[in-house]
Amino acid sequence: MYKYNEFDEAAVRSRVAQFRAQVQRRIDGSLTEDEFRPLRLMNGLYLQLHAYMLRIAVPYGTLNPAKMRQLATIAERWDKGYGHFTTRTNLQLNWPRLKDVPDMLEALADVGMHSIQTSGNCVRNVTADHFAGAAADEIEDPRPIAELIRQWSTDHPEFQFLPRKFKIGITGSPHDRAVIRSHDVGLRMVRNAAGEPGFEVYVGGGLGRTPMLAQVIRDFLPQADLLPYLEAILGAYNLKGRRDNKWKARIKITVFENGLDAFRADVEERFERLRSQWSGVDQDILAEIRPHFAPPAFRNAPVDSYEAFRAANPVFRAWTDTNLHEHKVDGYAIVSISLKKHGATPGDATSDQMRVMADLAEKYGHGDLRVSHEQNIILPHVHKSDLPAVWQALREAELATANIGLVSDIIACPGMDYCSLATARAIPIAQQIALRFDELKVEHEVGPLKIKISGCINACGHHHVGHIGILGLDKAGVENYQITLGGDGTETASIGEKMGPGFAASEIVGAIERLVLGYLEIRRDAEETFLECVRRVGLEPFRAFLYEQEETADAA
């Protein structure tokens, strides 16, 4: 992974010192909260319902053991001993005291971390496929490119005050695990007919109150042209983007209102002008970045012990069926560590659990950890002979739930338990659904099913692209939950369709149960997934499952 050079180190330390002075001025009253707000947001500090919240950047989701241990220490020393991993692969600490935040940032800087551009109307944390560098279907590891974008966008003088926040996602595989079409700009690494590397470029995606999937603005962009092309996109958006209404300020609205063809023409004109002036120094920097992401020294060892242990232990076997994915190197596996124990808060990990994961990465995982946008932790490189030991250590830490990709592997935003923007709770609903399906013991029979929950229209829980999406709203002072069906965040992306009237908090778990059990009744066979079934039969059979109970009660 990338290691700070002297310039990076100096820049981050300077930023910490600057913010320390700003915090002191807020504490002594020299700054009002209104004056302090833009300063704290530039450093990832929010004011939530009950306390400040610090959002720590984990660029493209990559961590090493030292960084994970430092996050554990910071959470333990200055917070409440746990952190929340988010859908943008960051870590949020929900209870810091303002006076302690500069010390927290200093501690982050000690291990090459920061909270810069995790908030504000700038280019946010770049996200990438959490299996990057390990996936069997990967064309190329996208993380060196993600790091190049991070360096280019950090404190970019032209793009610090955009009309709204700007998000970039990148995948190096045909199978999209980075939800690139939900981003302002999505990048899919491809090769042209000559075998040259480049990108399929998407623009204008975003969820929230007006969900839109990004559209292709360039079928093929040579890799060397990426930064001037991104600069052209951002330059066009910076001038054309609306600033009169923040709900219409995202690039998706800019593209929609101007039309893709007109926006593309503007971008291409800017790009040609920029490219003619481009020095190419970015390619020199990229060449310096690439060695930081060299593959580890994989070992060639027998896997007989793994196969024997798997055959003899059905609990371990169930975990391997759901929590392992194919690695590009024979004898290795990608391990997904579930932060979704039934009844737990999705995405939360205690300091002790962070240390366990760091230890496992150090001992068995070539020192590599990833945060997924699905709020789990990944050990991307584990030899199969080490999997029994990894699993046993995870079990002791309550991190071995065998549910990756299943009903209880729910994405949920913090909702009204923490967030000042939320209109309904999300965490308790996720907990109740997970516990109910654990009671029913049908998760593995149901198979792949992505449930995503947002506690407000801002859609931080990605409910629009959930196979089942749940949106919590305030309806006359009462929490009401709308259901969408058929969303998808992969390469076959789609926005879920609203099913009908919403449900009270006391009714939503039963409604989800009816949907899922109904699916088991009508699926073609055990191989047909929930999403495939929805796409085959349409919404009407599911509407019947969802509302038949209400109709029966009304008739009575």
N, C-alpha and C positions, 0 to 999 in steps of 0.2 A: 504494500500500500504506500501511498505518497507520504513522504516525510518532509516536514518544513525545512526550507533553506533559511539562510540568514535574513533575507528580505521578508519572508513570511513571518518569521519570529519577531522581527522588529516591528512589523506592521500591527500584529496582534497585540504585542505588549504596549505599543503606543495607544491603541484603541482602549485597552483596559485602563490605562492611566487617565485617559481623557474621561472615560465614563466614571471612574472613581471620583474625579473632581465634580462631575455633574451630579452624582448621587449625594455628595456632601452638601452641595448647594441646595438640593431639594430638601434634605433633612434639616438644614439650618433655616429654611424658609426663603432663601434667596430666589428660588424658582417655585412658581406655583405648579400644581399638577398639570394644568393645561400647557404650561411652558415646558414641563419635564416630559410630557407624553411623547412627542416626536423623538426626543433624545433616547428615551428608554426603548422605544420600538426599534430604533436602529441597532439596538443591542439585544434584541430578542426578549425583552421584558414586558410582559402584559400585566394589566390589573384585572383580575378575574372577580368572580362573585365574592369570594371570601379572603383572598390574599393575592399577592403578586404571583405570577407564573413565569418561570424562565424556560425558554425553548432553546435547547442546545443543538447545534448543527451536527449531523452525522452525514457528511457529503456522500452521495450515492450509496448510502447505507453501510459503508465499510468501517469496521473497527478492528483493532488488535487487542490482545489481552491487557496491555498497559492502559489503554484508553477505557476499556470496560471496567477495569478495577478502579480507575480514577472516578468514573461516573458513580460507582458504588460508594466510594469514599465521600464524594461531594453530597450525594443523597443522604448519607448517614450523618455527616457532620453538620450540614446546614439545612437539611430538609427533614422529612419524616421517615427516611430509610427505605424509600421506594421511588421508582420513576415510571413514567408512562411513555411507551414507544408509540409513535404516531404513524399515520398513513403517509407522511412524507419522510419517513425513516428517521425522524428526529427523536430526541428525548425531552420530555417536559417534566419539570419539577414544579409541583403545585403549591408549595408552602414556603418559599424562601422569604426571609426578612430583607427589606430593602438595604439595610446597612451591611448585610453579608454578601450581597450580589457581586461587588467588585472582587472580593476574596474568592468567590466561586469562579469568576471569570479568570482570575489569576491562576487558579488551580487547573482550569481547563487548558490554559496556555502552556502550562508545564508539560502537557502531553500532546501538544499540537492540536488543540481543539478551540472552538470559539462559539459564539452565538450570533455572529454577524449575518445579516440578511435572512434571518429566520422570521422576519416580520417586515412590515412596511411595503410601500409601492415600488418594489425593486425586483430584480431577478432573485427568486428564492432558491433554497437548497435544491440542487439538481438531483433527480432520482434516477435509478437504473435498475435493471433486472437484478434481483437479489441472488440469482444463481450465476452471476457474471464470472467468467473465468473458469467455471466448472461444468456448465450445462453441456450435455451431449449434443444438443442441436445448435450450439452457438457457432455463428460465422466468425465472430471476433469478439474479444473482451472489450466491452464498451467503456470500462472505467477510465482508461487513459484519456479518452475523449471527454468524459464527464469531468475529470480533473482539469483538463484544459479549459472547459467552459467555466468551471468554478473560478479559476484564476483570472480569466478574461472579464467575468461579470462582477467580481468582487470590487466594490467601490468604483465601478465604472462611472466616470463623471457625468456621462450623458443619461444614464439610466437609473439614477438613484431616486428620481421623483416621477415615475411613470404614472399614467392615469390610474392604474391599479396594479396589484401584485402580478407577477409573471412567473409561470412555472414551466420548466423544461424537463422532459422525461426521455430516456434513451434505452433502447434494447439492442442487443447484438444477436438476437435469435429470431427465427421466423415466428415462433410462438411467443406472443407478447405477455410477459410477466410484469411489465412496468406500467401498464394501463396508459400507453402513450397517447391514445386518442382523447383522453380526458384532460390533456395538458394544453397550455397556450401554444407551445411548440412541442411536437413529438418527433423523435428521430429513430428510424429503424435502419440499422446497418445492413447494407446489401452490397452485392457485387454486380457490375455490369457484364455485358456479353464478353468483354475482354478480360474479365476476372479482376478488374480494378475495384478497390474498396470505395464505398461512398454511402450516401444516405437517401432514403425515401423520407421526405420532409412533410410533416403534417402541421397545420396551423389552425387556430381558432377553436380549440377544444376547451371544455370547462363544464363544471357541474353547477351547483348552486341553484338559484331560483329560475334560471333559464338554461337548462342542461343542453349542451350541444357536443357532438363528436367532432374532433378535428378533421379537416379535409386535406387531401394531398395538394400541396402547393408546388412541389418539385418531385418528379418521379425518380430522378437520380441527380444527386449533388456530389461531385468529387470531394473526397475527404479533405483535401487541402483548401477547399473553398468554404468550409463550414463557418468559420468565425466571420468572414465578411458577409456571408449570407444571413447569419443570425443578426449581425449588426444592421443589415438592411431591413430585416423584419421588424426589429425593435425600433429603428429609426422611423419607419413608416407608422408604426403603432403609436409612437410617442407624439407624433404630430397629428394623426387622424383620430386617435382615441378620444372619447368624450370625457370631459372633466366637469360637466354640468350636473351629472347624475351618477353617483358611484355604483348604482345598480346596473348601469349601462356602460360601464367604463372598461370592462374586460375586452381583450382582443377578439373574443368570439363575437361580440356585438359589433365591433369595428368591421370585421370581415363580413358579417351578415348585412350590415347597413350599406356597405360600399360594394358588396358582391365580391366573390372570390377572384374572378377574372381581373377586376379593376385593382384589387389589392395586390394580386400577383404582379400586375404590370408595374405598379409603383415599386414593389420590392425588387423586381428584376432590373429596373432602371437604376435604382440606388446601388444594387449589387454590382452592376457593370462599372459604375463609377468608383465604388470602393475597391473592387478587385484590381482596377488599373493602378490604384495608389497603394495597394497592400504590400508591405515589405516582405512578408513571408516569415517574419521572426517567430510567428506562432508555431510553424512547423519545426523550428529549431527547439522551441520549448517543449513541443510534443515529443520530440526525440529524447529529451532529457527526462520526461515523465515516464515514458514507456518502461524503462528498466525497473521502476518501482513496482510494476505490476507483473513482473516475470512470474511464471508458474513456479510453485514450490518444487522441491526435490521429491517427487513421488517415489515411493518404494514399491518394489516388486516382491510380494509375499503371498503365501498361500491363504486361501479363504475357507479352508476346510473347517476350522474351529467355529467360524461364524455360521456356516451352513448347519453344523451339528447342533449348535446352541439354538438356532432358529427352529430346527425340527423338534427339539425336545421341550421348548418353552412356548406355549401358545400365546401368552401375554406379550412376550418379546416379538413373536411373529406378527401379531396384530399391529404392534408399533411399527415394525419394518414395512408392513403393507401400506400404511398411511403416511408415515413421517420420513420416508426415504425417497429420493429421486435419483434418476440415472445420472451418473458422472461420466465425463468424457474419457476418463482413464479407467481401464479394466482394474477391478479389485477395489475401487473406491466408490463411495456413495456420498450424496449430498444429504445432510441431516437437517431437518426442520424441527426446531425446538418450539413446542407449543406454549405460548403464554396465555392459553385459554383453558386452563383446568376448569371443569364444570363448576359453575357458581362463582368463579373468580372474575375480577375485572379484566376485560380483554386488553392486552397490551401492557399490563402492569408487571413489573419485576421488582423484587426486593433487592436490597444491597447484597444480601447473602447469595441470592440466586444469580445476580450479576457476576459475583466472584466465582461461583461454581462454573458458569459458562465460560468465563475467562480461563479458568484452570483447564477445562476440557479442551478449549481451543489451543492452549499452549502445549498440552500433553499429547493430544491426539489429532489436532486439526490444523497443523502447520501455522499456528498463530493467526488464524483468520476467522473473523466473525462478520456476519451481515445482519442488518435490520431489514425486514421485509415491509413493504407497504401494507401487508396484511397483518402487521403488528405481532410478528413472531421473530425469532432469532434463528439464524442459519449458521451451521458449521459446514462450509462448502466442500471441504476436503477431508474426509475421514476414511481410513482404510477399513474394509469390512471386518478384518480380524479384530479391530478395536471396538466395534459396535457394541458387543455385550457389555464391556466395561463402561462405555459412554452411557448406555441405557441405564445401567444400574446406578451410576452417579446421578443421572437425571431423575430417576425414581426417588432417590433419597431427598432430592431437592424439590420434589413435587413439580417436576418439569417434564414428565414423561407421558403426558396425556396423548393417547393415540387418536388424534382427531383432525389432523391437518387436511383441509379441504372438505371437511364434513360439516354437518348442521351446526355443531357447537363451536366451530372455528369462525366465530362471528367478528366482523369489523364493527367497532362502535366508537363514536366520538365521546368525549367526556360528558357531553350533555349538561343538564341543569344541575348536576352534582358539583360542577366546577365553573362552567363557562357562562360569562355574562351575556352572551348572545343567544344562548339556548332558550327554547320555548317548551321543552319537555325533557324528561329523563331518557337517557339511552342505556347507561350502564346497568341499571336494575332490570330492564327489559331483556338485554342480552343474557344476563345471569339467569333469569327465570326460564328463558327459552332453552338454554344449555342444560339446566337442571331437569327440565321436563323431558327432553329427549334422552337424557341419560337414564331417567326412570323408565321410559318406553323401550329402551334397548334396541332401537331401530337404526341408529346412525349409520352403521356399516352396511345394513341392508339398503338404506336410502342411497348411499354413495355420494359422489361429488355434489355439493350444494353450497352455494355462497350466499349467506345472509349478511346484509350490511345495514347498519342502523345509524341514522343521523338525528340529533336532537333539535335541529332547526333547519330552515331552508337553505343555509349555507352549505350543507351537504358534505361536511368534513368526514362523515362516515361512508361516503361514496355510495349512498343508497340507490342512486339512479342506475348504477351498473351492477347491482346485486341481482342474482337469480331471483331472490326475494329481497326487495328493498323495503325498509320501514322508515318513515319520516314522522317524527314527533312534532306536533304543533299545539299551540294554545287555541282552544275553541271555547270561547266565553268563559275563560278562566279555568278550564279543565283540560288536562292532557288528552290529546286525540292522535291516534296513530294511523296514517295512511299507508296502504300497501301497494307497491308496484311489483310487476312480474315480468320476467324475461330480459332483464338487464344483463350485460356482459361486458367485462373489461378487457377481454383478450383480443386477438387478431380478428375475431368475428364480432367486434364490439357492437353493442346496441344499448339504447336507453330503455329502461323498463317502462311499462305502461301502467297507468293508475287503474286499480281494480274497481274502485267505487267508494262508498262512504267509509270513513275511518272507524277505528275501534277505540274504546276506552282502555286505559292501562290495565284494567282487570280483565279485559276481553282479548287482548292482542295475542297472548300465548296460545289460547284456544284456537284463535283464527289461524295462526301459523301451523298448529298441529293438524287442523283440518286440511290445509293445503298440502302438507307433506304426506299425510296418510292417504289423501285422495290421489296423489301422484302414484303411490304404490299400487293403487287399484287399477289405474288406467295405463300405466306404462306398457310399452310393447313387450318388453322382456327385461330381465335384470341388467342387461347391458345398456339400456337406454337411460341416459342421465336425465335429471330433472329439467335442465335447460333444453335438451333435445326433445323431451316430451312436450314442453310448453310450445316450442316452435312447430312441432308436428300437429298438435291438436288445437292450438290457439288458446285464447283466454277463457272462453265461455265455460268449458267444463270446470275450470278452477274457480270461476266466479260462483258456480253452483255449489262447490264445496265450501267456499268462503261464506256465503250468505244463506245457505239452506237452513241453518239453525234459526236465523232471524226470521226467515219467511215462515217456517213452521210455527214459531212462537206467535207471529202476527196472526196466522190463520186460526190458531187455537183461541 
